[in-house]
Amino acid sequence: MHLVLKDTEVVKLLIDVDLNVNDRTHDFYTPLGLACFHGHYDIVKYFLSENGKTLDNSVDITIKIQKGWSVLHAACVNGNIEIVKELIDVGCNLNETNDDRVTPLYLASCLNGHTEVVKLLIDVGLKVNDTTDKGYTPLYLACQNGHYDIVKYLLDLNGGILNSLVDTTIKDSHGHLAFYTAKTNKHTDVVRLLTDAGMNEAEQRSTIHAIHAIKDYCFIQ
């Protein structure tokens, strides 16, 4: 089935003859996961319509695929917003994490800059300050990759009151703020946004100095 996922009618035929729609490829993709990843909306919608039926081949939307991704991760990474909406409607867990503690929002915001998907996920309740296993927030990763529109959207959520919703003070595992990664990666337009929102380089420098002081103290002890 994985080889014919572009053809909805063939998929329907295979399901009609009781092909197992929850089989996985060598890298753990289910047919639903692949359809979500590649943006095959009609096929995803058909798969989801099988849910709730008392059939052996009803589609399991909870199966994890590669790297612990959910099907929502697979849809978000390529910005397939209509599929994302369908998955949300059937109850996919918005805040489910993969093996690296990454939620769908991280994939939507930090890899390819899918602004509309980011807005949708946040509108329906995805947590904006959760961190990965490296301490990265969605804001941090958007800054790291220079996604200006997403950074602006996240900062605007604060309504002019710094950290009222999106916390700009969260540091990664090395003690770095979002400001640091934006400047290090030379995203000057993003740095300007952060500065206008009240973040500054002095705060980053003081944080780094404090970390070094602690390390030096521990070494001396």
PALO-554545 format. One record per atom (N, C-alpha, C): residue in three letters; x, y, z. Coordinates in steps of 0.02 Angstrom, whole numbers, padded with zeros to 5 digits, always signed. Example, Ala and Ser with C-alpha at 12.3 -4.5 7.8 and 13.67 -1.06 7.14 Angstrom:
<atoms>
ALA+00660-00284+00390/ALA+00615-00225+00390/ALA+00660-00165+00390/SER+00642-00112+00354/SER+00684-00053+00357/SER+00645+00002+00394/
</atoms>
This chain:
<atoms>
MET+00041-00061+00000/MET+00000+00000+00000/MET+00043+00063+00000/HIS+00100+00060+00033/HIS+00141+00120+00039/HIS+00162+00147-00030/LEU+00164+00103-00080/LEU+00187+00124-00146/LEU+00133+00157-00188/VAL+00070+00153-00166/VAL+00014+00179-00207/VAL-00023+00235-00172/LEU+00010+00268-00125/LEU-00025+00316-00083/LEU-00047+00380-00119/LYS-00028+00387-00183/LYS-00051+00446-00220/LYS-00119+00434-00252/ASP-00141+00372-00253/ASP-00203+00354-00288/ASP-00255+00333-00238/THR-00304+00377-00225/THR-00355+00363-00175/THR-00396+00301-00191/GLU-00414+00293-00255/GLU-00456+00237-00274/GLU-00421+00170-00263/VAL-00356+00168-00277/VAL-00318+00106-00266/VAL-00314+00092-00191/VAL-00304+00143-00151/VAL-00303+00135-00078/VAL-00368+00106-00054/LYS-00424+00133-00078/LYS-00490+00108-00058/LYS-00498+00035-00077/LEU-00475+00017-00136/LEU-00480-00053-00159/LEU-00440-00099-00113/LEU-00380-00078-00095/LEU-00338-00120-00052/LEU-00369-00129+00017/ILE-00400-00076+00043/ILE-00433-00081+00107/ILE-00494-00127+00102/ASP-00530-00123+00046/ASP-00589-00165+00036/ASP-00571-00240+00036/VAL-00510-00256+00016/VAL-00490-00327+00016/VAL-00450-00344+00079/ASP-00461-00303+00132/ASP-00435-00317+00199/ASP-00359-00312+00206/LEU-00328-00269+00167/LEU-00257-00256+00178/LEU-00249-00219+00244/ASN-00198-00235+00283/ASN-00188-00205+00348/ASN-00162-00133+00339/VAL-00202-00084+00357/VAL-00183-00015+00347/VAL-00137+00012+00402/ASN-00122-00030+00451/ASN-00078-00009+00505/ASN-00008-00040+00500/ASP+00006-00074+00444/ASP+00073-00100+00433/ASP+00122-00041+00428/ARG+00185-00055+00445/ARG+00234-00001+00444/ARG+00293-00018+00398/THR+00325+00034+00371/THR+00384+00025+00330/THR+00444+00011+00375/HIS+00503+00002+00344/HIS+00563-00013+00383/HIS+00581+00045+00429/ASP+00559+00107+00413/ASP+00572+00164+00457/ASP+00508+00184+00496/PHE+00463+00135+00502/PHE+00406+00139+00548/PHE+00349+00185+00524/TYR+00350+00205+00461/TYR+00294+00245+00436/TYR+00234+00199+00422/THR+00176+00221+00446/THR+00113+00188+00426/THR+00089+00222+00362/PRO+00041+00191+00326/PRO+00013+00225+00268/PRO-00016+00294+00286/LEU-00049+00300+00344/LEU-00075+00364+00365/LEU-00018+00414+00376/GLY+00035+00391+00409/GLY+00092+00434+00422/GLY+00124+00460+00359/LEU+00131+00417+00309/LEU+00160+00437+00245/LEU+00114+00487+00209/ALA+00049+00474+00210/ALA+00002+00519+00178/ALA+00003+00588+00210/CYS+00010+00589+00277/CYS+00014+00653+00313/CYS+00078+00690+00295/PHE+00133+00653+00291/PHE+00198+00683+00277/PHE+00200+00713+00207/HIS+00172+00677+00158/HIS+00176+00699+00088/HIS+00118+00744+00067/GLY+00071+00755+00112/GLY+00017+00802+00097/GLY-00038+00775+00054/HIS-00051+00709+00057/HIS-00105+00679+00017/HIS-00171+00685+00055/TYR-00202+00742+00048/TYR-00260+00759+00089/TYR-00318+00710+00081/ASP-00336+00694+00018/ASP-00394+00650+00007/ASP-00383+00581+00038/ILE-00322+00557+00035/ILE-00307+00491+00064/ILE-00310+00494+00140/VAL-00283+00548+00169/VAL-00286+00556+00241/VAL-00359+00558+00264/LYS-00399+00596+00228/LYS-00470+00603+00247/LYS-00505+00535+00242/TYR-00488+00496+00191/TYR-00518+00430+00185/TYR-00497+00384+00242/PHE-00432+00384+00256/PHE-00408+00343+00312/PHE-00445+00361+00377/LEU-00451+00425+00390/LEU-00483+00447+00452/LEU-00556+00428+00454/SER-00588+00424+00395/SER-00658+00405+00393/SER-00669+00333+00413/GLU-00615+00293+00411/GLU-00619+00223+00432/GLU-00623+00216+00508/ASN-00602+00267+00543/ASN-00603+00264+00617/ASN-00674+00260+00643/GLY-00682+00225+00697/GLY-00748+00219+00727/GLY-00789+00162+00699/LYS-00764+00131+00644/LYS-00800+00074+00616/LYS-00777+00010+00651/THR-00820-00039+00654/THR-00803-00102+00686/THR-00772-00149+00634/LEU-00715-00128+00609/LEU-00679-00166+00559/LEU-00609-00180+00584/ASP-00580-00236+00564/ASP-00512-00253+00584/ASP-00462-00204+00554/ASN-00481-00170+00500/ASN-00433-00127+00466/ASN-00444-00053+00482/SER-00479-00037+00537/SER-00487+00033+00555/SER-00419+00063+00571/VAL-00410+00126+00554/VAL-00344+00158+00556/VAL-00327+00180+00628/ASP-00269+00161+00651/ASP-00246+00180+00718/ASP-00205+00244+00712/ILE-00233+00300+00735/ILE-00197+00364+00729/ILE-00146+00374+00784/THR-00142+00327+00831/THR-00096+00335+00888/THR-00029+00302+00877/ILE-00021+00265+00823/ILE+00042+00230+00810/ILE+00098+00280+00799/LYS+00153+00273+00836/LYS+00211+00317+00826/LYS+00251+00293+00765/ILE+00277+00341+00728/ILE+00317+00324+00669/ILE+00390+00341+00683/GLN+00428+00360+00634/GLN+00500+00370+00644/GLN+00515+00421+00698/LYS+00566+00407+00738/LYS+00590+00452+00791/LYS+00536+00468+00843/GLY+00486+00425+00847/GLY+00433+00437+00895/GLY+00383+00489+00873/TRP+00382+00506+00809/TRP+00335+00555+00783/TRP+00264+00528+00785/SER+00217+00572+00797/SER+00146+00556+00786/SER+00129+00575+00714/VAL+00069+00557+00692/VAL+00049+00578+00624/VAL+00042+00654+00620/LEU+00029+00686+00677/LEU+00024+00759+00677/LEU+00093+00790+00666/HIS+00145+00761+00695/HIS+00214+00783+00680/HIS+00226+00779+00605/ALA+00207+00723+00575/ALA+00220+00712+00503/ALA+00185+00764+00460/ALA+00125+00783+00479/ALA+00089+00834+00441/ALA+00119+00903+00451/CYS+00140+00918+00512/CYS+00165+00985+00528/CYS+00233+00999+00497/VAL+00276+00949+00491/VAL+00344+00962+00469/VAL+00345+00990+00398/ASN+00296+00972+00357/ASN+00294+00999+00289/ASN+00238+01050+00279/GLY+00208+01072+00335/GLY+00160+01127+00331/GLY+00095+01109+00297/ASN+00074+01046+00303/ASN+00011+01024+00271/ASN-00048+01043+00314/ILE-00068+01106+00309/ILE-00115+01135+00358/ILE-00185+01104+00355/GLU-00209+01086+00296/GLU-00276+01056+00292/GLU-00276+00987+00325/ILE-00222+00951+00318/ILE-00216+00886+00352/ILE-00209+00896+00427/VAL-00172+00947+00447/VAL-00166+00962+00519/VAL-00235+00975+00548/LYS-00277+01012+00513/LYS-00345+01026+00537/LYS-00385+00962+00545/GLU-00379+00917+00497/GLU-00415+00853+00501/GLU-00392+00812+00562/LEU-00327+00811+00574/LEU-00300+00773+00630/LEU-00322+00802+00697/ILE-00324+00868+00700/ILE-00348+00901+00761/ILE-00421+00884+00773/ASP-00460+00883+00719/ASP-00532+00869+00725/ASP-00546+00799+00751/VAL-00501+00752+00736/VAL-00512+00683+00760/VAL-00479+00670+00828/GLY-00449+00722+00856/GLY-00425+00716+00925/GLY-00352+00700+00935/CYS-00310+00713+00885/CYS-00238+00701+00895/CYS-00212+00745+00951/ASN-00166+00717+00990/ASN-00138+00753+01047/ASN-00091+00808+01023/LEU-00109+00870+01035/LEU-00070+00928+01012/LEU-00001+00930+01043/ASN+00004+00911+01106/ASN+00066+00920+01144/ASN+00106+00855+01150/GLU+00090+00806+01108/GLU+00128+00743+01109/GLU+00198+00756+01085/THR+00247+00726+01119/THR+00317+00737+01101/THR+00347+00675+01068/ASN+00400+00686+01030/ASN+00435+00630+01000/ASN+00493+00610+01046/ASP+00540+00571+01021/ASP+00595+00546+01062/ASP+00639+00601+01091/ASP+00639+00660+01058/ASP+00680+00716+01080/ASP+00638+00769+01118/ARG+00579+00749+01140/ARG+00533+00795+01175/ARG+00511+00853+01131/VAL+00506+00841+01067/VAL+00485+00892+01019/VAL+00411+00884+01004/THR+00373+00938+01010/THR+00302+00938+00994/THR+00293+00956+00920/PRO+00233+00946+00893/PRO+00221+00967+00823/PRO+00236+01040+00810/LEU+00227+01083+00860/LEU+00240+01154+00851/LEU+00313+01167+00834/TYR+00359+01130+00864/TYR+00430+01140+00850/TYR+00445+01125+00777/LEU+00416+01071+00751/LEU+00429+01052+00682/LEU+00399+01104+00634/ALA+00341+01130+00652/ALA+00309+01180+00609/ALA+00347+01246+00611/SER+00375+01264+00670/SER+00405+01330+00678/SER+00479+01332+00661/CYS+00515+01279+00678/CYS+00588+01285+00674/CYS+00619+01257+00611/LEU+00587+01210+00578/LEU+00619+01180+00520/LEU+00605+01218+00456/ASN+00543+01229+00440/ASN+00526+01259+00376/ASN+00486+01323+00381/GLY+00472+01346+00441/GLY+00440+01411+00449/GLY+00368+01413+00425/HIS+00328+01365+00445/HIS+00258+01362+00422/HIS+00215+01404+00469/THR+00211+01468+00455/THR+00179+01516+00500/THR+00106+01500+00513/GLU+00069+01484+00461/GLU-00003+01472+00469/GLU-00016+01410+00511/VAL+00026+01360+00506/VAL+00019+01300+00548/VAL+00033+01318+00621/VAL+00084+01359+00631/VAL+00101+01381+00699/VAL+00041+01417+00730/LYS+00011+01463+00692/LYS-00047+01500+00718/LYS-00104+01453+00735/LEU-00116+01405+00692/LEU-00171+01357+00704/LEU-00159+01317+00767/LEU-00099+01291+00775/LEU-00083+01249+00833/LEU-00090+01288+00898/ILE-00067+01350+00898/ILE-00072+01390+00959/ILE-00145+01410+00972/ASP-00182+01424+00919/ASP-00253+01443+00927/ASP-00293+01387+00960/VAL-00274+01325+00946/VAL-00312+01269+00974/VAL-00282+01241+01038/GLY-00231+01276+01064/GLY-00209+01260+01132/GLY-00141+01227+01141/LEU-00098+01227+01090/LEU-00032+01197+01100/LEU+00010+01242+01144/LYS+00048+01212+01189/LYS+00088+01249+01238/LYS+00148+01281+01203/VAL+00157+01346+01217/VAL+00208+01384+01180/VAL+00276+01386+01215/ASN+00279+01365+01278/ASN+00342+01371+01315/ASN+00373+01304+01333/ASP+00346+01249+01308/ASP+00377+01184+01321/ASP+00446+01183+01289/THR+00491+01144+01319/THR+00559+01140+01293/THR+00576+01069+01270/THR+00624+01065+01224/THR+00649+01001+01202/THR+00700+00975+01253/ASP+00730+00918+01239/ASP+00780+00891+01285/ASP+00843+00934+01288/LYS+00850+00982+01242/LYS+00906+01029+01242/LYS+00886+01097+01269/GLY+00825+01103+01292/GLY+00802+01165+01321/GLY+00777+01215+01270/TYR+00765+01194+01208/TYR+00742+01239+01156/TYR+00666+01250+01160/THR+00645+01312+01156/THR+00574+01329+01151/THR+00558+01341+01077/PRO+00494+01343+01059/PRO+00477+01361+00990/PRO+00506+01429+00970/LEU+00504+01478+01016/LEU+00533+01544+01001/LEU+00608+01537+00987/TYR+00642+01500+01028/TYR+00715+01491+01019/TYR+00730+01463+00950/LEU+00694+01411+00931/LEU+00708+01378+00868/LEU+00689+01421+00808/ALA+00635+01459+00815/ALA+00616+01505+00761/ALA+00670+01559+00753/CYS+00697+01583+00809/CYS+00752+01632+00808/CYS+00815+01601+00777/GLN+00829+01541+00796/GLN+00889+01506+00771/GLN+00888+01499+00696/ASN+00828+01488+00669/ASN+00823+01476+00597/ASN+00800+01537+00557/GLY+00794+01593+00592/GLY+00780+01656+00558/GLY+00710+01663+00529/HIS+00661+01631+00561/HIS+00592+01635+00536/HIS+00558+01697+00565/TYR+00569+01752+00530/TYR+00547+01818+00554/TYR+00473+01820+00571/ASP+00431+01796+00524/ASP+00358+01801+00534/ASP+00335+01762+00596/ILE+00366+01705+00608/ILE+00347+01665+00666/ILE+00371+01697+00730/VAL+00432+01723+00729/VAL+00457+01759+00789/VAL+00411+01818+00805/LYS+00393+01856+00754/LYS+00350+01914+00764/LYS+00282+01892+00792/TYR+00254+01839+00765/TYR+00189+01814+00788/TYR+00194+01793+00862/LEU+00246+01757+00879/LEU+00254+01734+00949/LEU+00262+01793+00997/LEU+00302+01842+00977/LEU+00312+01900+01019/LEU+00248+01941+01025/ASP+00210+01946+00971/ASP+00147+01984+00972/ASP+00096+01953+01018/LEU+00102+01888+01031/LEU+00055+01855+01077/LEU+00059+01885+01147/ASN+00116+01916+01162/ASN+00125+01947+01228/ASN+00088+02013+01235/GLY+00064+02039+01179/GLY+00024+02100+01181/GLY+00061+02160+01209/GLY+00126+02162+01197/GLY+00166+02219+01222/GLY+00189+02211+01293/ILE+00168+02158+01327/ILE+00190+02145+01396/ILE+00238+02086+01395/LEU+00302+02100+01402/LEU+00354+02050+01394/LEU+00342+01990+01439/ASN+00344+01931+01410/ASN+00338+01867+01445/ASN+00269+01852+01473/SER+00218+01890+01452/SER+00151+01878+01478/SER+00122+01811+01454/LEU+00144+01788+01395/LEU+00123+01723+01370/LEU+00182+01684+01345/VAL+00219+01712+01298/VAL+00279+01680+01272/VAL+00338+01703+01314/ASP+00370+01656+01348/ASP+00424+01673+01394/ASP+00490+01679+01357/THR+00516+01740+01352/THR+00578+01752+01315/THR+00640+01740+01359/THR+00630+01724+01423/THR+00687+01716+01468/THR+00710+01644+01476/ILE+00675+01598+01442/ILE+00694+01527+01448/ILE+00760+01515+01412/LYS+00806+01482+01445/LYS+00873+01470+01418/LYS+00880+01397+01396/ASP+00922+01386+01347/ASP+00936+01317+01326/ASP+00983+01284+01375/SER+01003+01223+01361/SER+01044+01185+01409/SER+01113+01215+01418/HIS+01133+01261+01374/HIS+01198+01296+01381/HIS+01190+01365+01411/GLY+01130+01382+01432/GLY+01118+01447+01462/GLY+01107+01504+01413/HIS+01091+01487+01351/HIS+01082+01539+01300/HIS+01008+01556+01290/LEU+00996+01620+01280/LEU+00928+01644+01265/LEU+00915+01643+01190/ALA+00853+01652+01171/ALA+00835+01657+01100/ALA+00873+01714+01066/PHE+00884+01768+01102/PHE+00921+01825+01075/PHE+00990+01803+01052/TYR+01022+01762+01092/TYR+01090+01739+01077/TYR+01092+01699+01012/THR+01046+01653+01003/THR+01049+01612+00943/THR+01031+01652+00881/ALA+00987+01702+00887/ALA+00971+01745+00830/ALA+01032+01785+00809/LYS+01068+01812+00858/LYS+01127+01852+00843/LYS+01184+01810+00817/THR+01195+01752+00848/THR+01248+01707+00827/THR+01240+01685+00755/ASN+01177+01674+00735/ASN+01163+01652+00667/ASN+01151+01710+00618/LYS+01164+01772+00643/LYS+01163+01832+00602/LYS+01096+01847+00570/HIS+01043+01833+00608/HIS+00977+01850+00584/HIS+00960+01920+00611/THR+00986+01971+00577/THR+00983+02039+00604/THR+00911+02065+00610/ASP+00867+02045+00563/ASP+00798+02068+00568/ASP+00763+02038+00629/VAL+00780+01976+00645/VAL+00752+01943+00704/VAL+00780+01975+00767/VAL+00845+01990+00767/VAL+00876+02023+00824/VAL+00841+02090+00838/ARG+00825+02126+00785/ARG+00791+02191+00793/ARG+00722+02181+00824/LEU+00687+02129+00803/LEU+00622+02114+00833/LEU+00628+02101+00907/LEU+00677+02061+00925/LEU+00686+02042+00996/LEU+00705+02103+01037/THR+00747+02145+01009/THR+00768+02206+01043/THR+00708+02252+01055/ASP+00667+02260+01004/ASP+00606+02301+01010/ASP+00558+02274+01062/ALA+00560+02207+01072/ALA+00515+02176+01120/ALA+00542+02179+01192/GLY+00604+02205+01199/GLY+00632+02214+01266/GLY+00689+02168+01284/MET+00707+02122+01239/MET+00765+02080+01251/MET+00828+02118+01232/ASN+00882+02101+01265/ASN+00943+02138+01250/ASN+01005+02095+01260/GLU+01059+02118+01229/GLU+01122+02080+01231/GLU+01154+02081+01300/ALA+01143+02136+01337/ALA+01173+02141+01404/ALA+01147+02085+01449/GLU+01083+02070+01443/GLU+01054+02016+01483/GLU+01086+01949+01464/GLN+01097+01939+01399/GLN+01129+01877+01377/GLN+01200+01872+01404/ARG+01238+01928+01401/ARG+01307+01927+01425/ARG+01309+01913+01499/SER+01264+01943+01538/SER+01264+01932+01610/SER+01247+01859+01626/THR+01204+01829+01585/THR+01188+01759+01596/THR+01248+01715+01584/ILE+01283+01728+01529/ILE+01342+01688+01512/ILE+01396+01696+01565/HIS+01406+01759+01588/HIS+01456+01770+01640/HIS+01439+01732+01704/ALA+01375+01732+01722/ALA+01353+01696+01781/ALA+01367+01621+01775/ILE+01353+01594+01715/ILE+01365+01523+01703/ILE+01440+01507+01710/HIS+01482+01550+01681/HIS+01554+01538+01685/HIS+01578+01544+01757/ALA+01550+01591+01794/ALA+01570+01599+01864/ALA+01553+01537+01905/ILE+01494+01510+01892/ILE+01474+01449+01927/ILE+01520+01391+01910/LYS+01536+01384+01846/LYS+01581+01330+01824/LYS+01650+01337+01856/ASP+01676+01401+01857/ASP+01741+01413+01888/ASP+01740+01396+01962/TYR+01686+01415+01995/TYR+01680+01402+02066/TYR+01679+01326+02080/CYS+01641+01291+02039/CYS+01636+01218+02048/CYS+01704+01185+02035/PHE+01741+01212+01986/PHE+01806+01184+01969/PHE+01856+01194+02027/ILE+01854+01255+02055/ILE+01899+01271+02111/ILE+01884+01227+02171/GLN+01819+01216+02184/GLN+01799+01176+02241/GLN+01822+01103+02231/
</atoms>
